[in-house]
Amino acid sequence: MYNLTNIKGLNWWISLGNHDYGLGLGEEWVQVELDKVELLWNLPHLWYDFVKSDGEVSVHFIMLDTEAHGQRVRHDHNMQHLQKIDDPGYFDFLISGGGGSELFDEEPTYSDILRDQYDIELKLMEVVGAFAAVEATANSLNVTFVDLNTSTIYSYIRTKSARRNP
């Protein structure tokens, strides 16, 4: 468990990655079992959802197992922020993949492929061990990438007004 002084008391909502599966002997289920004994470790299943609410604001989180079959995704061990170029209010995709294992730098053509084939801008890529802190208010969603010394690497605020009308 993460037990550095600056982050020791935080609740951790976990989603599994490919390295959590090891040799296919059920290692992923050991982490699910840890949820039953470690109060700060939240991993009730390989994939799950939950709602956090303070009475004024509710956020629905969906934690997906990164081994979903049939999806075309990169194997990212870094921190990223992707955004639609011609409509920045359409979506933000924030990747928090710097929590373990070997970190991966950007492939030379990655940002070109995102821009040319998908109309997506790579707003940030940081190759650093880090995690994402998320705060929701009535008017915004605040995401901060924080390193293990609790220094801010990147911060992004998404306001309600930035959302595209359906």
Secondary structure, DSSP 8 states (H G I E B T S, - for coil): ----TTTTT--EE----GGGGTTSSSHHHHHHHHTTT-TTEE-SSSSEEEEEE-SS-EEEEEE--TT-TT-------SEEEEEESS-TTS-EEEEE--SSS------TTHHHHHHHHH-EEEEEEE-SSEEEEEEE-SSEEEEEEEETT--EEEEEEEEGGGS---
